[in-house]
Amino acid sequence: MTPNVFLIAGAALSAIAALLHVCVVFGGPAWYRFFGAGERMAASAEAGHLYPVAVTLVIASMLGVWAAYALAGAGVLQPLPLQALVLPAITAVYLLRGLVAIAMWLFDRRRLNAFWVWSSLVCFVYGAVHLVGLVQVWDSL
């Protein structure tokens, strides 16, 4: 089986997102603010609380696992448990998260800001890349 380029790209995108989340932890409050985590998270990090670090590292870990599942679906790694269920779920999460800015525009425009627009666009692209790869390998899952 030839490795699936789209799922490899999806894995790379998830891995980059995971690495960025780890960088935010080390970058501190200014990075939480820059990447749109919100003032509450930034202030909490500034105060030395563990909550922002824990949440950010859990997200980074989840994204790392998603990268591994994409690589397994691409045929680069051995198949992972429940791969036929997990890969569509990952794709759906990315695509649904990508639609958040549209939902906010329709129902809560005052909360819509650059963070929601850009992060939704990024997530939608990630989901589209995963979806193309998933459709291509569906029969082999």
TIVO-2410 file (N, C-alpha, C; in nm, 3 decimals):
# residues 141
REC num residu      c1      c2      c3 atome chaine
REC   1      M   0.084  -0.119   0.000     N      A
REC   1      M   0.000   0.000   0.000    CA      A
REC   1      M   0.089   0.125   0.000     C      A
REC   2      T   0.060   0.217  -0.089     N      A
REC   2      T   0.133   0.343  -0.095    CA      A
REC   2      T   0.081   0.433   0.017     C      A
REC   3      P   0.170   0.494   0.095     N      A
REC   3      P   0.124   0.583   0.202    CA      A
REC   3      P   0.037   0.697   0.148     C      A
REC   4      N  -0.065   0.732   0.222     N      A
REC   4      N  -0.160   0.835   0.181    CA      A
REC   4      N  -0.105   0.973   0.214     C      A
REC   5      V  -0.082   1.052   0.111     N      A
REC   5      V  -0.020   1.183   0.125    CA      A
REC   5      V  -0.106   1.278   0.208     C      A
REC   6      F  -0.237   1.272   0.191     N      A
REC   6      F  -0.324   1.365   0.263    CA      A
REC   6      F  -0.325   1.335   0.414     C      A
REC   7      L  -0.328   1.207   0.450     N      A
REC   7      L  -0.324   1.175   0.592    CA      A
REC   7      L  -0.186   1.203   0.651     C      A
REC   8      I  -0.081   1.188   0.573     N      A
REC   8      I   0.052   1.226   0.621    CA      A
REC   8      I   0.055   1.378   0.644     C      A
REC   9      A  -0.002   1.454   0.551     N      A
REC   9      A  -0.011   1.599   0.570    CA      A
REC   9      A  -0.095   1.633   0.693     C      A
REC  10      G  -0.207   1.561   0.711     N      A
REC  10      G  -0.290   1.583   0.829    CA      A
REC  10      G  -0.215   1.554   0.957     C      A
REC  11      A  -0.134   1.449   0.955     N      A
REC  11      A  -0.051   1.417   1.072    CA      A
REC  11      A   0.048   1.528   1.099     C      A
REC  12      A   0.110   1.579   0.994     N      A
REC  12      A   0.206   1.689   1.011    CA      A
REC  12      A   0.138   1.812   1.067     C      A
REC  13      L   0.018   1.842   1.019     N      A
REC  13      L  -0.056   1.958   1.069    CA      A
REC  13      L  -0.090   1.941   1.217     C      A
REC  14      S  -0.137   1.822   1.255     N      A
REC  14      S  -0.168   1.798   1.396    CA      A
REC  14      S  -0.042   1.805   1.482     C      A
REC  15      A   0.069   1.753   1.431     N      A
REC  15      A   0.195   1.757   1.505    CA      A
REC  15      A   0.243   1.901   1.523     C      A
REC  16      I   0.227   1.983   1.420     N      A
REC  16      I   0.264   2.125   1.431    CA      A
REC  16      I   0.178   2.194   1.536     C      A
REC  17      A   0.049   2.165   1.534     N      A
REC  17      A  -0.042   2.224   1.633    CA      A
REC  17      A  -0.003   2.179   1.774     C      A
REC  18      A   0.033   2.052   1.789     N      A
REC  18      A   0.075   2.001   1.919    CA      A
REC  18      A   0.201   2.073   1.966     C      A
REC  19      L   0.298   2.088   1.877     N      A
REC  19      L   0.422   2.157   1.910    CA      A
REC  19      L   0.397   2.303   1.948     C      A
REC  20      L   0.307   2.369   1.876     N      A
REC  20      L   0.273   2.507   1.910    CA      A
REC  20      L   0.213   2.517   2.050     C      A
REC  21      H   0.130   2.421   2.086     N      A
REC  21      H   0.072   2.422   2.221    CA      A
REC  21      H   0.181   2.406   2.327     C      A
REC  22      V   0.277   2.320   2.302     N      A
REC  22      V   0.389   2.305   2.396    CA      A
REC  22      V   0.468   2.435   2.403     C      A
REC  23      C   0.489   2.498   2.289     N      A
REC  23      C   0.562   2.626   2.288    CA      A
REC  23      C   0.488   2.733   2.368     C      A
REC  24      V   0.355   2.732   2.363     N      A
REC  24      V   0.277   2.828   2.440    CA      A
REC  24      V   0.305   2.813   2.589     C      A
REC  25      V   0.315   2.688   2.636     N      A
REC  25      V   0.345   2.664   2.778    CA      A
REC  25      V   0.477   2.729   2.814     C      A
REC  26      F   0.578   2.708   2.730     N      A
REC  26      F   0.710   2.764   2.759    CA      A
REC  26      F   0.716   2.914   2.733     C      A
REC  27      G   0.633   2.962   2.640     N      A
REC  27      G   0.630   3.105   2.609    CA      A
REC  27      G   0.564   3.188   2.717     C      A
REC  28      G   0.479   3.124   2.795     N      A
REC  28      G   0.417   3.192   2.908    CA      A
REC  28      G   0.297   3.277   2.871     C      A
REC  29      P   0.258   3.366   2.963     N      A
REC  29      P   0.135   3.445   2.948    CA      A
REC  29      P   0.125   3.522   2.817     C      A
REC  30      A   0.235   3.579   2.771     N      A
REC  30      A   0.231   3.654   2.645    CA      A
REC  30      A   0.191   3.564   2.529     C      A
REC  31      W   0.238   3.440   2.532     N      A
REC  31      W   0.203   3.346   2.426    CA      A
REC  31      W   0.057   3.302   2.437     C      A
REC  32      Y   0.008   3.284   2.559     N      A
REC  32      Y  -0.134   3.251   2.577    CA      A
REC  32      Y  -0.219   3.363   2.516     C      A
REC  33      R  -0.179   3.487   2.542     N      A
REC  33      R  -0.254   3.600   2.487    CA      A
REC  33      R  -0.244   3.604   2.334     C      A
REC  34      F  -0.123   3.592   2.282     N      A
REC  34      F  -0.101   3.602   2.137    CA      A
REC  34      F  -0.181   3.496   2.062     C      A
REC  35      F  -0.184   3.374   2.115     N      A
REC  35      F  -0.253   3.266   2.046    CA      A
REC  35      F  -0.401   3.258   2.080     C      A
REC  36      G  -0.453   3.356   2.154     N      A
REC  36      G  -0.596   3.368   2.173    CA      A
REC  36      G  -0.658   3.280   2.281     C      A
REC  37      A  -0.577   3.237   2.377     N      A
REC  37      A  -0.631   3.151   2.483    CA      A
REC  37      A  -0.723   3.227   2.576     C      A
REC  38      G  -0.719   3.356   2.571     N      A
REC  38      G  -0.807   3.437   2.656    CA      A
REC  38      G  -0.733   3.494   2.775     C      A
REC  39      E  -0.785   3.605   2.822     N      A
REC  39      E  -0.719   3.675   2.932    CA      A
REC  39      E  -0.721   3.594   3.061     C      A
REC  40      R  -0.828   3.518   3.082     N      A
REC  40      R  -0.834   3.437   3.204    CA      A
REC  40      R  -0.722   3.334   3.210     C      A
REC  41      M  -0.697   3.266   3.097     N      A
REC  41      M  -0.589   3.167   3.092    CA      A
REC  41      M  -0.454   3.236   3.107     C      A
REC  42      A  -0.436   3.349   3.039     N      A
REC  42      A  -0.309   3.422   3.046    CA      A
REC  42      A  -0.283   3.471   3.188     C      A
REC  43      A  -0.385   3.527   3.251     N      A
REC  43      A  -0.370   3.577   3.388    CA      A
REC  43      A  -0.342   3.462   3.485     C      A
REC  44      S  -0.407   3.351   3.462     N      A
REC  44      S  -0.384   3.234   3.546    CA      A
REC  44      S  -0.240   3.183   3.530     C      A
REC  45      A  -0.191   3.183   3.407     N      A
REC  45      A  -0.051   3.144   3.383    CA      A
REC  45      A   0.043   3.243   3.448     C      A
REC  46      E   0.008   3.371   3.441     N      A
REC  46      E   0.089   3.476   3.502    CA      A
REC  46      E   0.098   3.459   3.653     C      A
REC  47      A  -0.011   3.413   3.712     N      A
REC  47      A  -0.016   3.391   3.857    CA      A
REC  47      A   0.053   3.262   3.899     C      A
REC  48      G   0.099   3.185   3.800     N      A
REC  48      G   0.171   3.062   3.831    CA      A
REC  48      G   0.083   2.941   3.856     C      A
REC  49      H  -0.044   2.950   3.821     N      A
REC  49      H  -0.133   2.836   3.839    CA      A
REC  49      H  -0.101   2.726   3.738     C      A
REC  50      L  -0.128   2.604   3.775     N      A
REC  50      L  -0.100   2.490   3.687    CA      A
REC  50      L  -0.211   2.464   3.585     C      A
REC  51      Y  -0.329   2.519   3.608     N      A
REC  51      Y  -0.442   2.491   3.520    CA      A
REC  51      Y  -0.412   2.520   3.372     C      A
REC  52      P  -0.361   2.638   3.337     N      A
REC  52      P  -0.334   2.663   3.194    CA      A
REC  52      P  -0.232   2.566   3.135     C      A
REC  53      V  -0.130   2.533   3.213     N      A
REC  53      V  -0.029   2.439   3.167    CA      A
REC  53      V  -0.092   2.302   3.145     C      A
REC  54      A  -0.171   2.256   3.240     N      A
REC  54      A  -0.233   2.124   3.230    CA      A
REC  54      A  -0.326   2.116   3.110     C      A
REC  55      V  -0.412   2.217   3.093     N      A
REC  55      V  -0.506   2.217   2.982    CA      A
REC  55      V  -0.431   2.219   2.849     C      A
REC  56      T  -0.331   2.304   2.840     N      A
REC  56      T  -0.256   2.317   2.715    CA      A
REC  56      T  -0.180   2.189   2.682     C      A
REC  57      L  -0.122   2.125   2.783     N      A
REC  57      L  -0.049   2.001   2.758    CA      A
REC  57      L  -0.143   1.884   2.725     C      A
REC  58      V  -0.262   1.884   2.782     N      A
REC  58      V  -0.361   1.782   2.745    CA      A
REC  58      V  -0.400   1.799   2.597     C      A
REC  59      I  -0.422   1.924   2.556     N      A
REC  59      I  -0.455   1.949   2.415    CA      A
REC  59      I  -0.339   1.908   2.325     C      A
REC  60      A  -0.216   1.942   2.365     N      A
REC  60      A  -0.099   1.903   2.286    CA      A
REC  60      A  -0.088   1.751   2.275     C      A
REC  61      S  -0.113   1.683   2.384     N      A
REC  61      S  -0.107   1.536   2.383    CA      A
REC  61      S  -0.213   1.477   2.291     C      A
REC  62      M  -0.334   1.531   2.301     N      A
REC  62      M  -0.443   1.484   2.215    CA      A
REC  62      M  -0.406   1.504   2.068     C      A
REC  63      L  -0.352   1.620   2.035     N      A
REC  63      L  -0.313   1.647   1.897    CA      A
REC  63      L  -0.202   1.553   1.852     C      A
REC  64      G  -0.111   1.518   1.943     N      A
REC  64      G  -0.007   1.421   1.912    CA      A
REC  64      G  -0.064   1.283   1.882     C      A
REC  65      V  -0.162   1.244   1.961     N      A
REC  65      V  -0.229   1.115   1.936    CA      A
REC  65      V  -0.301   1.120   1.801     C      A
REC  66      W  -0.365   1.233   1.771     N      A
REC  66      W  -0.432   1.247   1.642    CA      A
REC  66      W  -0.332   1.235   1.527     C      A
REC  67      A  -0.214   1.290   1.544     N      A
REC  67      A  -0.110   1.278   1.442    CA      A
REC  67      A  -0.074   1.131   1.421     C      A
REC  68      A  -0.061   1.058   1.531     N      A
REC  68      A  -0.028   0.915   1.521    CA      A
REC  68      A  -0.139   0.839   1.448     C      A
REC  69      Y  -0.264   0.869   1.478     N      A
REC  69      Y  -0.375   0.802   1.409    CA      A
REC  69      Y  -0.375   0.834   1.260     C      A
REC  70      A  -0.344   0.958   1.225     N      A
REC  70      A  -0.338   0.994   1.083    CA      A
REC  70      A  -0.224   0.918   1.014     C      A
REC  71      L  -0.111   0.906   1.081     N      A
REC  71      L   0.001   0.829   1.023    CA      A
REC  71      L  -0.034   0.681   1.009     C      A
REC  72      A  -0.105   0.628   1.106     N      A
REC  72      A  -0.149   0.489   1.097    CA      A
REC  72      A  -0.248   0.472   0.983     C      A
REC  73      G  -0.341   0.565   0.971     N      A
REC  73      G  -0.437   0.558   0.860    CA      A
REC  73      G  -0.370   0.574   0.725     C      A
REC  74      A  -0.260   0.650   0.723     N      A
REC  74      A  -0.186   0.671   0.599    CA      A
REC  74      A  -0.104   0.549   0.559     C      A
REC  75      G  -0.087   0.456   0.652     N      A
REC  75      G  -0.007   0.338   0.624    CA      A
REC  75      G   0.139   0.352   0.662     C      A
REC  76      V   0.172   0.459   0.733     N      A
REC  76      V   0.310   0.481   0.776    CA      A
REC  76      V   0.339   0.405   0.905     C      A
REC  77      L   0.241   0.403   0.995     N      A
REC  77      L   0.252   0.329   1.121    CA      A
REC  77      L   0.160   0.207   1.115     C      A
REC  78      Q   0.182   0.113   1.205     N      A
REC  78      Q   0.092  -0.001   1.218    CA      A
REC  78      Q  -0.047   0.050   1.258     C      A
REC  79      P  -0.152  -0.022   1.219     N      A
REC  79      P  -0.287   0.020   1.259    CA      A
REC  79      P  -0.299   0.034   1.410     C      A
REC  80      L  -0.375   0.134   1.451     N      A
REC  80      L  -0.399   0.161   1.593    CA      A
REC  80      L  -0.539   0.114   1.632     C      A
REC  81      P  -0.563   0.094   1.760     N      A
REC  81      P  -0.695   0.047   1.805    CA      A
REC  81      P  -0.808   0.141   1.761     C      A
REC  82      L  -0.914   0.080   1.717     N      A
REC  82      L  -1.036   0.152   1.677    CA      A
REC  82      L  -1.012   0.257   1.569     C      A
REC  83      Q  -0.912   0.235   1.488     N      A
REC  83      Q  -0.873   0.331   1.386    CA      A
REC  83      Q  -0.989   0.371   1.294     C      A
REC  84      A  -1.073   0.274   1.257     N      A
REC  84      A  -1.184   0.302   1.166    CA      A
REC  84      A  -1.290   0.392   1.231     C      A
REC  85      L  -1.291   0.400   1.362     N      A
REC  85      L  -1.382   0.491   1.432    CA      A
REC  85      L  -1.313   0.623   1.468     C      A
REC  86      V  -1.188   0.613   1.508     N      A
REC  86      V  -1.116   0.731   1.557    CA      A
REC  86      V  -1.085   0.830   1.444     C      A
REC  87      L  -1.040   0.781   1.330     N      A
REC  87      L  -1.007   0.872   1.219    CA      A
REC  87      L  -1.127   0.956   1.173     C      A
REC  88      P  -1.244   0.897   1.153     N      A
REC  88      P  -1.360   0.981   1.119    CA      A
REC  88      P  -1.397   1.078   1.232     C      A
REC  89      A  -1.379   1.035   1.357     N      A
REC  89      A  -1.410   1.124   1.469    CA      A
REC  89      A  -1.315   1.244   1.470     C      A
REC  90      I  -1.187   1.221   1.448     N      A
REC  90      I  -1.089   1.330   1.442    CA      A
REC  90      I  -1.127   1.427   1.330     C      A
REC  91      T  -1.158   1.371   1.215     N      A
REC  91      T  -1.197   1.452   1.100    CA      A
REC  91      T  -1.320   1.536   1.133     C      A
REC  92      A  -1.419   1.474   1.196     N      A
REC  92      A  -1.542   1.545   1.232    CA      A
REC  92      A  -1.515   1.656   1.332     C      A
REC  93      V  -1.431   1.630   1.430     N      A
REC  93      V  -1.399   1.733   1.530    CA      A
REC  93      V  -1.335   1.853   1.461     C      A
REC  94      Y  -1.237   1.828   1.376     N      A
REC  94      Y  -1.173   1.938   1.305    CA      A
REC  94      Y  -1.274   2.016   1.220     C      A
REC  95      L  -1.357   1.945   1.145     N      A
REC  95      L  -1.454   2.013   1.059    CA      A
REC  95      L  -1.557   2.091   1.139     C      A
REC  96      L  -1.608   2.030   1.246     N      A
REC  96      L  -1.707   2.100   1.329    CA      A
REC  96      L  -1.645   2.222   1.397     C      A
REC  97      R  -1.522   2.205   1.447     N      A
REC  97      R  -1.454   2.320   1.508    CA      A
REC  97      R  -1.432   2.429   1.403     C      A
REC  98      G  -1.412   2.387   1.280     N      A
REC  98      G  -1.394   2.483   1.172    CA      A
REC  98      G  -1.518   2.564   1.142     C      A
REC  99      L  -1.633   2.513   1.181     N      A
REC  99      L  -1.760   2.584   1.156    CA      A
REC  99      L  -1.799   2.678   1.269     C      A
REC 100      V  -1.722   2.682   1.375     N      A
REC 100      V  -1.758   2.765   1.491    CA      A
REC 100      V  -1.771   2.912   1.455     C      A
REC 101      A  -1.680   2.964   1.374     N      A
REC 101      A  -1.687   3.106   1.338    CA      A
REC 101      A  -1.817   3.137   1.263     C      A
REC 102      I  -1.861   3.045   1.179     N      A
REC 102      I  -1.987   3.067   1.107    CA      A
REC 102      I  -2.103   3.067   1.205     C      A
REC 103      A  -2.103   2.973   1.298     N      A
REC 103      A  -2.209   2.968   1.400    CA      A
REC 103      A  -2.209   3.095   1.484     C      A
REC 104      M  -2.090   3.142   1.520     N      A
REC 104      M  -2.082   3.266   1.599    CA      A
REC 104      M  -2.132   3.384   1.518     C      A
REC 105      W  -2.099   3.388   1.390     N      A
REC 105      W  -2.144   3.498   1.304    CA      A
REC 105      W  -2.297   3.499   1.296     C      A
REC 106      L  -2.356   3.379   1.292     N      A
REC 106      L  -2.501   3.369   1.282    CA      A
REC 106      L  -2.572   3.399   1.414     C      A
REC 107      F  -2.512   3.355   1.527     N      A
REC 107      F  -2.585   3.358   1.653    CA      A
REC 107      F  -2.526   3.446   1.763     C      A
REC 108      D  -2.400   3.485   1.753     N      A
REC 108      D  -2.338   3.562   1.862    CA      A
REC 108      D  -2.224   3.648   1.808     C      A
REC 109      R  -2.256   3.740   1.720     N      A
REC 109      R  -2.154   3.819   1.650    CA      A
REC 109      R  -2.066   3.901   1.743     C      A
REC 110      R  -2.115   3.940   1.858     N      A
REC 110      R  -2.033   4.024   1.947    CA      A
REC 110      R  -1.912   3.948   2.002     C      A
REC 111      R  -1.918   3.815   2.007     N      A
REC 111      R  -1.804   3.734   2.054    CA      A
REC 111      R  -1.708   3.695   1.943     C      A
REC 112      L  -1.750   3.717   1.818     N      A
REC 112      L  -1.667   3.679   1.705    CA      A
REC 112      L  -1.550   3.777   1.692     C      A
REC 113      N  -1.430   3.723   1.697     N      A
REC 113      N  -1.310   3.806   1.681    CA      A
REC 113      N  -1.211   3.735   1.590     C      A
REC 114      A  -1.095   3.796   1.572     N      A
REC 114      A  -0.995   3.741   1.480    CA      A
REC 114      A  -0.952   3.601   1.521     C      A
REC 115      F  -0.939   3.575   1.653     N      A
REC 115      F  -0.900   3.442   1.697    CA      A
REC 115      F  -0.997   3.336   1.647     C      A
REC 116      W  -1.127   3.360   1.665     N      A
REC 116      W  -1.227   3.261   1.624    CA      A
REC 116      W  -1.229   3.242   1.473     C      A
REC 117      V  -1.213   3.350   1.399     N      A
REC 117      V  -1.213   3.340   1.253    CA      A
REC 117      V  -1.092   3.260   1.206     C      A
REC 118      W  -0.972   3.298   1.250     N      A
REC 118      W  -0.850   3.231   1.204    CA      A
REC 118      W  -0.840   3.087   1.252     C      A
REC 119      S  -0.872   3.065   1.380     N      A
REC 119      S  -0.861   2.928   1.431    CA      A
REC 119      S  -0.966   2.838   1.365     C      A
REC 120      S  -1.082   2.892   1.335     N      A
REC 120      S  -1.184   2.813   1.265    CA      A
REC 120      S  -1.138   2.779   1.124     C      A
REC 121      L  -1.079   2.877   1.057     N      A
REC 121      L  -1.029   2.852   0.923    CA      A
REC 121      L  -0.920   2.744   0.924     C      A
REC 122      V  -0.828   2.754   1.019     N      A
REC 122      V  -0.720   2.655   1.032    CA      A
REC 122      V  -0.779   2.516   1.058     C      A
REC 123      C  -0.872   2.507   1.153     N      A
REC 123      C  -0.932   2.378   1.184    CA      A
REC 123      C  -1.009   2.321   1.065     C      A
REC 124      F  -1.077   2.407   0.991     N      A
REC 124      F  -1.151   2.358   0.875    CA      A
REC 124      F  -1.056   2.303   0.770     C      A
REC 125      V  -0.944   2.371   0.747     N      A
REC 125      V  -0.844   2.321   0.652    CA      A
REC 125      V  -0.789   2.187   0.700     C      A
REC 126      Y  -0.757   2.178   0.829     N      A
REC 126      Y  -0.709   2.050   0.885    CA      A
REC 126      Y  -0.812   1.941   0.861     C      A
REC 127      G  -0.938   1.971   0.887     N      A
REC 127      G  -1.045   1.873   0.868    CA      A
REC 127      G  -1.061   1.834   0.723     C      A
REC 128      A  -1.050   1.930   0.632     N      A
REC 128      A  -1.062   1.900   0.489    CA      A
REC 128      A  -0.949   1.809   0.442     C      A
REC 129      V  -0.827   1.836   0.489     N      A
REC 129      V  -0.713   1.751   0.453    CA      A
REC 129      V  -0.736   1.609   0.504     C      A
REC 130      H  -0.780   1.598   0.630     N      A
REC 130      H  -0.809   1.466   0.686    CA      A
REC 130      H  -0.921   1.397   0.607     C      A
REC 131      L  -1.023   1.472   0.572     N      A
REC 131      L  -1.138   1.413   0.501    CA      A
REC 131      L  -1.096   1.356   0.365     C      A
REC 132      V  -1.017   1.430   0.290     N      A
REC 132      V  -0.971   1.380   0.160    CA      A
REC 132      V  -0.892   1.250   0.179     C      A
REC 133      G  -0.799   1.252   0.276     N      A
REC 133      G  -0.720   1.132   0.303    CA      A
REC 133      G  -0.805   1.016   0.350     C      A
REC 134      L  -0.902   1.046   0.436     N      A
REC 134      L  -0.990   0.942   0.489    CA      A
REC 134      L  -1.074   0.877   0.378     C      A
REC 135      V  -1.127   0.959   0.290     N      A
REC 135      V  -1.206   0.906   0.179    CA      A
REC 135      V  -1.119   0.814   0.092     C      A
REC 136      Q  -0.993   0.853   0.072     N      A
REC 136      Q  -0.904   0.772  -0.012    CA      A
REC 136      Q  -0.869   0.638   0.049     C      A
REC 137      V  -0.864   0.629   0.182     N      A
REC 137      V  -0.824   0.502   0.247    CA      A
REC 137      V  -0.941   0.427   0.308     C      A
REC 138      W  -1.062   0.478   0.292     N      A
REC 138      W  -1.178   0.423   0.362    CA      A
REC 138      W  -1.193   0.272   0.343     C      A
REC 139      D  -1.177   0.226   0.223     N      A
REC 139      D  -1.195   0.082   0.196    CA      A
REC 139      D  -1.092  -0.005   0.265     C      A
REC 140      S  -0.977   0.050   0.296     N      A
REC 140      S  -0.872  -0.030   0.361    CA      A
REC 140      S  -0.877  -0.022   0.513     C      A
REC 141      L  -0.966   0.060   0.567     N      A
REC 141      L  -0.978   0.068   0.713    CA      A
REC 141      L  -1.059  -0.050   0.763     C      A
***
